[in-house]
Amino acid sequence: VPLPSEFLDGLRSIAGAEYVRTDESSRTAFAADALKRGAHPPDAVIFPDGADQISAVVRLCREHKVPFVPRGGGSGFTGGSVPVRGGLVISLERMNRILEIDEANLIAVVEPNVITGQLQEAVERVGLFYPPDPSSLNQCAIGGNVAECAGGPRAFKYGTTKQYVLGLEAVLPNGDVVRTGGKVVKNVVGYDLTHLLVGSEGTLAIITRVILRLIPKPPARTTLRATFDTIEAAADAVTRVIAHRVIPASLELIDGDSLEAVAQYLNVRALAPERTAGLLLIEVDGLAEAVAEEAVRCEQACREAGATEILRAKDEAERQELWRVRRELSPSLKTVSPIKFNHDVVVPKARIPDLFGLVRRLKEEYGLRIPCFGHAGDGNIHVNIMVTPGNEEEMRRAHDAERVLFQGVVALEGSISGEHGIGFAKARFLPIELSQPTIELMKRVKQAFDPDGLLNPGKIFPD
Ligand SMILES: Cc1cc2nc3c(=O)[nH]c(=O)nc-3n(C[C@H](O)[C@H](O)[C@H](O)COP(=O)(O)OP(=O)(O)OC[C@H]3O[C@@H](n4cnc5c(N)ncnc54)[C@H](O)[C@@H]3O)c2cc1C
């Protein structure tokens, strides 16, 4: 059913006609996110500026019973911003201003669509630091990060987005504007609605302003790369680094299959010593003296675990070179196959060897290619099940394998998503991890915020 002209006129009078689009190419541009599974074009897209406009838009949607979906940078991996039931996409892209960097109180106040990397650069210019660093930081926005509770390599030491959100302004599905938390680090008045909205995947409210905690920028850092013959030895090194009482800022693990893909992608013969089955990228940061001491301890831990080679970046250029492999991972897997089920599973770090054991069984039993890499420091491993386009039989095996993966991860006391969320891609797997009473409680929360079910329908909960 096409949107009523009265509704479209209403949108135009709220945001201005140039900020309301119904043409084919705009609708196509908002039909998918980085999940790239299917195309679900919205009936219209609006680019409002300000909570007042969003509030008016939402009230109009309610009046006409039109579903609406907030969208940030569109880099989500689970289809969170995809309008699976059609309706209106509310793009936050015009709301991209840094409102305040308060150096005395170590706080930043931002509109939702400030690009994460740009906020980091702005605060670092004044010696401050915003640690959450999803690899998509040049594309994703703070609002999307809050909605997904984004993590990244630095989460091991510094935590994920939720550790930095002090307060929010948000538009509820009935059009009311609420403010939660504030500029203080201590605030226990009433329920913690701030952290109910963090990770709510755009299903409870539309975030229009974010108050973030900042920390001083660590003055020094050292980057190491250690290689191992087996993935078990690399996992053992992770345990040993922690046993040496070091919490690196990043502790990234890359398996042999992923390394090979990057080498192919970059067209180099080898990126690491021959037969490398596990590579660790370790970065320690802080005061120079502490960093020097911690780097030595990390090298010792890697040697104890049987590292075949340990490199230390001498300058920023060498550091960039070491990180390059990590950064090129996502695009390079496309050389293996354009279709991948990218699962950001997480287990307690001591169970990482068990997780790799599980992946090995899946590779053997289902005959699949499954390169893995990820944030070993917090047990968050990206397991990429690769599928050849057009191979229906392999696709079936891959679907069977992903279910067994999720069951195995939950059995290891882990979780089926560490940072990408559920969206529509993983909704059917929710009952593997959450009990029925837990899901019912979550649905009652959704009901309390959005009784008409118009905000981002078809997400998180299985039909
Ligand atoms: C190459 C690549 C690397 C990635 N690496 C990481 C990584 O290291 N760590 C990580 O955590 N993620 C990673 N991601 C996933 C993705 O970047 C994150 O989930 C990110 O937080 C999404 O932000 P976005 O602004 O693009 O949100 P979108 O994709 O636009 O939206 C994501 C969800 O948030 C909701 N939303 C967006 N804005 C708002 C708002 N203002 N109010 C309410 N809801 C809103 C949407 O409805 C949707 O449900 C990666 C993605 C890519 C493509």
The ligand as a MOL file (V3000), in Angstrom:
LIG
                    3D

  0  0  0     0  0            999 V3000
M  V30 BEGIN CTAB
M  V30 COUNTS 53 58 0 0 0
M  V30 BEGIN ATOM
M  V30 1 C 33.9500 -3.3440 8.0790 0
M  V30 2 C 33.1370 -3.3350 9.3380 0
M  V30 3 C 33.7820 -3.5150 10.5570 0
M  V30 4 C 33.0450 -3.5220 11.7480 0
M  V30 5 N 33.7170 -3.6600 12.9380 0
M  V30 6 C 33.0340 -3.5910 14.0960 0
M  V30 7 C 33.7250 -3.6850 15.3530 0
M  V30 8 O 34.9400 -3.8240 15.4190 0
M  V30 9 N 32.9760 -3.6070 16.4740 0
M  V30 10 C 31.6240 -3.4470 16.4440 0
M  V30 11 O 31.0050 -3.3690 17.5000 0
M  V30 12 N 30.9580 -3.3740 15.2760 0
M  V30 13 C 31.6200 -3.4320 14.1090 0
M  V30 14 N 30.9320 -3.3350 12.9170 0
M  V30 15 C 29.4630 -3.2350 12.9210 0
M  V30 16 C 28.8870 -1.7960 12.9140 0
M  V30 17 O 29.8170 -0.8720 12.4040 0
M  V30 18 C 28.4420 -1.3930 14.3120 0
M  V30 19 O 27.3410 -2.1890 14.7080 0
M  V30 20 C 28.0520 0.0970 14.4450 0
M  V30 21 O 27.8010 0.3760 15.8110 0
M  V30 22 C 26.8330 0.4840 13.6270 0
M  V30 23 O 26.7450 1.8990 13.6140 0
M  V30 24 P 25.9820 2.6720 12.4440 0
M  V30 25 O 26.0110 4.1090 12.7740 0
M  V30 26 O 26.5310 2.2690 11.1310 0
M  V30 27 O 24.5190 2.1030 12.6660 0
M  V30 28 P 23.4180 1.5760 11.6320 0
M  V30 29 O 23.9410 0.4010 10.8820 0
M  V30 30 O 22.8630 2.7020 10.8740 0
M  V30 31 O 22.3160 1.0820 12.6680 0
M  V30 32 C 22.5790 0.0490 13.5880 0
M  V30 33 C 21.3820 -0.0740 14.5390 0
M  V30 34 O 21.3100 1.0720 15.3580 0
M  V30 35 C 20.0530 1.7110 15.2050 0
M  V30 36 N 20.3170 3.1450 15.2710 0
M  V30 37 C 21.1840 3.8670 14.5360 0
M  V30 38 N 21.1710 5.1470 14.9310 0
M  V30 39 C 20.2730 5.2320 15.9360 0
M  V30 40 C 19.8040 6.3010 16.7520 0
M  V30 41 N 20.2540 7.5430 16.6490 0
M  V30 42 N 18.8560 6.0110 17.6960 0
M  V30 43 C 18.3750 4.7620 17.8420 0
M  V30 44 N 18.7890 3.7300 17.0890 0
M  V30 45 C 19.7270 3.9620 16.1550 0
M  V30 46 C 19.4980 1.2280 13.8870 0
M  V30 47 O 18.0880 1.2390 13.8790 0
M  V30 48 C 20.0370 -0.1830 13.8340 0
M  V30 49 O 19.2280 -1.0580 14.5560 0
M  V30 50 C 31.6430 -3.3480 11.7180 0
M  V30 51 C 30.9950 -3.1460 10.4830 0
M  V30 52 C 31.7280 -3.1310 9.3120 0
M  V30 53 C 31.0000 -2.9210 8.0210 0
M  V30 END ATOM
M  V30 BEGIN BOND
M  V30 1 1 1 2
M  V30 2 1 2 3
M  V30 3 2 2 52
M  V30 4 2 3 4
M  V30 5 1 4 5
M  V30 6 1 4 50
M  V30 7 2 5 6
M  V30 8 1 6 7
M  V30 9 1 6 13
M  V30 10 2 7 8
M  V30 11 1 7 9
M  V30 12 1 9 10
M  V30 13 2 10 11
M  V30 14 1 10 12
M  V30 15 2 12 13
M  V30 16 1 13 14
M  V30 17 1 14 15
M  V30 18 1 14 50
M  V30 19 1 15 16
M  V30 20 1 16 17
M  V30 21 1 16 18
M  V30 22 1 18 19
M  V30 23 1 18 20
M  V30 24 1 20 21
M  V30 25 1 20 22
M  V30 26 1 22 23
M  V30 27 1 23 24
M  V30 28 2 24 25
M  V30 29 1 24 26
M  V30 30 1 24 27
M  V30 31 1 27 28
M  V30 32 2 28 29
M  V30 33 1 28 30
M  V30 34 1 28 31
M  V30 35 1 31 32
M  V30 36 1 32 33
M  V30 37 1 33 34
M  V30 38 1 33 48
M  V30 39 1 34 35
M  V30 40 1 35 36
M  V30 41 1 35 46
M  V30 42 1 36 37
M  V30 43 1 36 45
M  V30 44 2 37 38
M  V30 45 1 38 39
M  V30 46 1 39 40
M  V30 47 2 39 45
M  V30 48 1 40 41
M  V30 49 2 40 42
M  V30 50 1 42 43
M  V30 51 2 43 44
M  V30 52 1 44 45
M  V30 53 1 46 47
M  V30 54 1 46 48
M  V30 55 1 48 49
M  V30 56 2 50 51
M  V30 57 1 51 52
M  V30 58 1 52 53
M  V30 END BOND
M  V30 END CTAB
M  END
